[in-house]
């Protein structure tokens, strides 16, 4: 079963940028992958999704125009470039399969936007 390891989070000021990475334990070239986030006290929501070939994307309205999802199938890695970060982007970010995420989630990576 595929497992994911997320990294790249940190503390950033509003307007700043971060690039998150999601490394899979097995090849993912034939799988759609999504980035999700969960803020304290809130449910986990998908923020971006990328198709197997990397030519189709889907973004939550709240991140459109600011976040970009991409993938490198040769490295079993999916990225999330986050620009113009806002306080509301503070959350733990995870990656998982789409459209049906695995029951088991990685540890996630914390993104904190604070001045």
C-alpha positions in Angstrom: 0.0 0.0 0.0 1.3 3.4 -0.9 2.4 5.7 1.9 3.1 9.4 1.7 5.6 11.6 3.4 5.0 15.3 3.4 7.6 18.0 4.0 8.4 21.7 3.4 6.1 23.4 5.8 7.2 26.1 8.2 6.5 29.6 9.6 6.0 32.3 7.0 4.7 35.9 7.0 1.6 36.9 5.1 2.4 37.3 1.5 5.2 34.8 1.7 5.7 31.5 -0.2 6.4 27.8 0.6 6.9 24.8 -1.6 5.6 21.5 -0.1 6.7 18.1 -1.2 4.9 14.8 -1.0 6.9 11.7 -1.6 5.2 8.4 -2.2 6.6 5.0 -1.2 5.7 3.4 -4.6 5.2 4.6 -8.1 2.2 6.9 -8.5 2.3 7.6 -12.2 -1.2 6.0 -12.7 -2.8 7.8 -9.7 -4.5 11.1 -9.2 -3.1 12.8 -6.1 -4.5 15.6 -4.0 -3.2 18.0 -1.4 -5.4 18.5 1.7 -5.3 20.7 4.7 -6.8 20.7 8.2 -6.9 23.7 10.4 -7.4 23.4 14.2 -11.0 22.5 14.9 -11.9 22.2 11.2 -12.4 19.2 8.9 -9.8 18.2 6.4 -10.5 19.6 3.0 -8.9 19.1 -0.4 -7.1 22.2 -1.7 -5.6 20.9 -5.0 -5.7 17.8 -7.2 -3.6 16.7 -10.1 -4.2 14.0 -12.7 -2.0 11.1 -13.5 -0.2 12.9 -16.4 -0.1 16.2 -14.7 -2.2 17.9 -17.4 -5.3 18.4 -15.4 -5.7 20.3 -12.1 -8.4 21.2 -9.7 -8.2 23.8 -7.0 -10.3 24.9 -4.1 -11.7 28.4 -4.7 -9.8 29.7 -1.6 -6.4 28.9 -3.2 -7.0 29.5 -6.9 -4.4 31.8 -8.4 -2.1 31.4 -5.4 -1.3 27.7 -5.2 0.1 25.5 -7.9 0.2 21.7 -7.8 2.7 19.7 -9.9 4.2 16.3 -10.0 7.4 14.4 -11.0 6.4 10.8 -11.5 10.1 9.8 -11.9 10.6 10.9 -8.3 7.2 9.7 -7.0 6.7 13.2 -5.8 3.9 15.8 -5.9 4.6 19.4 -5.1 2.4 22.3 -3.9 3.8 25.7 -4.5 2.0 28.2 -2.3 2.3 31.9 -2.9 0.7 35.0 -1.4 0.0 33.0 1.8 -2.7 34.3 4.1 -3.4 33.8 7.7 -6.3 31.4 6.7 -3.8 29.1 5.0 -2.5 28.0 8.4 -3.1 24.3 8.7 -1.5 20.9 8.6 -1.1 19.9 4.9 -1.4 16.3 3.7 -1.3 14.5 0.4 -3.3 11.4 -0.5 -4.9 9.6 -3.4 -7.8 11.0 -5.3 -10.7 10.6 -5.7 -10.8 8.2 -2.8 -8.1 8.9 -0.2 -6.5 6.0 1.7 -7.7 5.6 5.3 -4.1 5.9 6.5 -2.7 9.5 6.3 0.9 10.6 6.6 2.1 12.9 9.4 1.5 16.0 7.4 3.5 19.2 7.4 2.6 22.2 9.4 2.2 25.6 7.7 1.8 28.6 9.9 1.2 32.0 8.5 1.9 34.7 11.1 3.2 38.2 11.3 
